Amino acid sequence: MSARAPVPGAASVQVPARVLLADDHTLVRRGVRLILDAEPDLTVVAEAGDGAEAVELARAREPDLAVLDIAMPRMTGLQAARELSRRLPGLPILILTMYDNEQYFFEALKAGACGYVLKSVADRDLVEACRAAVRGEPFVYPGAERALVRSYLERLQRGDGLPERAITEREEEILKLVAEGHTSKEIGELLFISAKTVERHRANLLQKLGMRDRLELTRYAIRAGLVDP
């Protein structure tokens, strides 16, 4: 998003960056909003309870920054980040999460996020991360760089590459909705595909992941952070 032009004759007046906040827990959103709205250069202009709503609100409200949780209903924060990166390529995206996890970090970067902040230290890091994102700079929570570089070097020594996605983006969407208890017909309506196509994707998931039924898929989705336990 382009920065707003200064108001003539009012150089000391700073227009706050407009923030979209997405998290499925109302209390978390309320706490994060208090942190951001307390800053003169940041203001929350929209709140979403899931990733799909975040995408809709981003298109409608045109924020300067999106702050997304990872585990949300309908569409995860990573799925929403991918969609926003396609639809609004100039929008900076921050992932705010409880997962101190290397796999999620790399997935967030591949999804288009410019920063990764842990909820456990949001009161310390989030404002700095938001300001960096608005300036077009990346942000990684303190302590992560050393661990990530060490992990990467160890992987190179073993002859491994970066972590690969186990399933495709479409399969991930299907898996999440299956784990949330939606029928094939409902999933088809949500994703604008036929129920038969949904069934084919689900069969591919079972085969690819070596699983037998919905219960095992649901357990996998929980471990992958697609749905809350």
C-alpha positions in Angstrom: 0.0 0.0 0.0 1.3 3.5 -0.8 2.0 5.9 2.1 -0.4 8.8 2.5 0.8 12.2 1.5 1.4 14.7 4.3 -1.2 17.4 4.9 0.0 20.8 3.7 0.8 23.1 6.6 0.5 20.2 9.1 3.8 18.4 8.8 3.6 17.4 12.5 0.3 15.6 12.1 0.9 11.9 11.4 -1.9 9.9 9.8 -2.0 6.5 11.5 -1.5 3.3 9.5 -4.7 1.5 9.1 -4.6 -2.1 10.5 -6.8 -5.1 9.7 -6.7 -7.6 12.6 -7.8 -11.2 12.2 -8.1 -13.8 15.1 -10.9 -16.1 15.9 -10.6 -15.4 19.7 -12.5 -12.2 20.6 -10.4 -11.6 23.8 -7.2 -11.9 21.8 -8.4 -9.4 19.3 -9.5 -7.0 22.1 -6.0 -7.2 23.7 -4.1 -6.7 20.5 -6.4 -3.8 19.5 -5.6 -2.1 22.9 -1.9 -2.5 22.2 -2.1 -1.0 18.7 -4.7 1.7 19.3 -2.6 3.0 22.1 0.0 4.0 19.5 -0.4 7.4 17.7 0.8 5.9 14.3 -1.4 2.8 14.3 -5.1 2.3 14.3 -7.2 -0.9 13.9 -9.9 -0.2 11.3 -11.3 -3.7 10.9 -11.5 -7.0 12.8 -12.1 -10.5 11.3 -12.9 -13.8 13.1 -11.5 -16.0 10.3 -9.3 -15.9 7.3 -12.1 -15.7 4.7 -13.6 -12.6 6.4 -10.1 -11.1 6.6 -9.8 -11.3 2.8 -13.2 -9.8 2.3 -12.5 -6.9 4.7 -9.1 -6.2 3.2 -10.7 -5.7 -0.2 -13.4 -3.5 1.3 -11.5 -1.4 3.8 -8.1 -1.1 2.0 -5.9 -1.3 5.2 -2.2 -0.4 5.2 -1.4 -3.6 7.1 -3.0 -7.0 7.8 -2.2 -8.9 11.1 -3.3 -12.5 10.9 -3.5 -15.4 13.3 -2.6 -18.8 11.9 -5.3 -21.2 13.3 -8.7 -19.8 12.3 -11.9 -21.3 11.0 -12.9 -21.5 7.3 -9.5 -20.2 6.1 -6.2 -20.2 8.1 -4.0 -17.1 8.4 -1.5 -18.7 6.0 -4.3 -19.4 3.4 -5.6 -15.9 3.8 -2.0 -14.5 3.4 -1.6 -16.4 0.1 -5.0 -15.1 -1.1 -4.2 -11.5 0.0 -0.8 -11.7 -1.7 -2.5 -12.6 -4.9 -5.3 -10.1 -4.7 -3.6 -7.2 -2.9 0.1 -7.6 -3.7 1.1 -4.3 -2.1 -0.5 -5.1 1.3 2.1 -5.9 4.1 1.1 -9.0 6.1 2.2 -9.9 9.6 1.6 -13.4 11.1 0.8 -13.2 14.9 0.8 -16.7 16.3 1.3 -18.9 19.4 3.4 -21.3 17.2 7.2 -20.9 17.8 7.7 -23.3 14.8 10.2 -23.3 12.0 7.8 -24.9 9.5 5.1 -22.3 10.1 7.8 -19.5 9.8 8.9 -20.7 6.4 5.3 -21.3 5.3 4.4 -17.7 6.4 7.3 -16.3 4.3 6.2 -18.4 1.3 2.6 -17.2 1.8 3.8 -13.6 1.4 4.1 -12.5 5.0 6.9 -10.0 5.9 6.9 -10.6 9.6 6.3 -13.3 12.2 5.4 -12.4 15.8 4.7 -14.6 18.8 1.6 -13.9 20.8 3.6 -14.7 24.0 5.6 -11.5 23.5 3.1 -9.4 21.4 3.2 -6.7 24.0 6.9 -6.3 23.4 7.3 -7.0 19.7 4.0 -6.3 17.9 4.2 -2.5 17.6 7.8 -2.6 16.3 6.8 -5.4 13.8 3.8 -3.3 12.6 6.0 -0.2 12.1 8.6 -2.3 10.2 6.0 -3.8 8.0 4.5 -0.4 7.1 8.0 0.8 6.2 8.3 -2.2 3.9 10.9 -3.9 6.1 10.8 -7.6 7.3 10.5 -8.5 11.0 11.4 -11.8 12.7 10.9 -12.1 16.5 14.2 -11.8 18.5 16.0 -15.1 19.0 14.6 -16.6 15.8 17.3 -15.7 13.5 20.0 -17.7 15.2 17.8 -20.8 15.6 16.7 -20.6 12.0 20.2 -20.1 10.6 21.5 -23.0 12.7 18.7 -25.2 11.6 19.3 -24.3 7.9 23.0 -25.0 8.2 22.3 -28.4 9.9 19.9 -29.2 7.0 22.6 -28.4 4.5 25.1 -30.6 6.2 22.7 -33.5 6.0 22.1 -32.8 2.4 18.5 -31.7 2.9 16.7 -28.8 1.4 14.1 -26.4 2.9 10.9 -28.0 4.3 8.5 -29.1 1.5 4.7 -28.8 1.6 3.2 -32.3 2.2 0.0 -31.3 0.4 -1.1 -28.7 -2.1 -2.9 -25.5 -1.2 -6.2 -26.9 -2.5 -5.8 -30.1 -0.5 -5.0 -28.0 2.5 -8.3 -26.1 2.1 -10.2 -29.4 1.7 -8.4 -30.9 4.7 -9.3 -27.9 7.0 -13.0 -28.0 6.0 -13.2 -31.7 6.4 -11.7 -31.5 9.9 -14.2 -28.7 10.8 -17.0 -31.2 10.0 -18.3 -29.9 6.7 -19.9 -32.3 4.3 -18.6 -32.7 0.7 -21.6 -30.7 -0.6 -20.9 -27.9 1.9 -17.2 -27.8 1.0 -18.0 -27.7 -2.7 -20.3 -24.7 -2.1 -17.7 -22.9 0.0 -14.9 -23.5 -2.6 -17.1 -23.3 -5.7 -16.3 -26.8 -6.9 -18.4 -29.9 -7.2 -18.9 -32.4 -4.4 -17.4 -35.1 -6.7 -14.2 -33.0 -6.9 -14.2 -32.6 -3.2 -14.4 -36.4 -2.8 -11.5 -36.9 -5.2 -9.4 -34.4 -3.3 -10.3 -36.2 0.0 -9.3 -39.6 -1.5 -6.0 -38.1 -2.6 -5.4 -36.8 0.9 -6.0 -40.2 2.5 -3.7 -41.9 0.0 -0.9 -39.2 0.2 -1.0 -39.0 4.0 -1.4 -42.8 4.5 -4.7 -42.4 6.4 -8.0 -44.2 6.5 -10.8 -41.9 7.6 -12.0 -38.4 8.6 -10.9 -39.0 12.2 -7.3 -39.5 11.2 -7.5 -36.5 8.8 -8.8 -34.4 11.7 -5.9 -35.4 13.9 -3.5 -34.5 11.2 -5.2 -31.1 10.7 -4.9 -30.4 14.4 -1.1 -31.3 14.4 -0.6 -29.1 11.3 -2.3 -26.1 13.1 -5.2 -25.9 10.5 -7.8 -26.3 13.3 -7.8 -25.8 17.0 -7.8 -29.0 19.2 
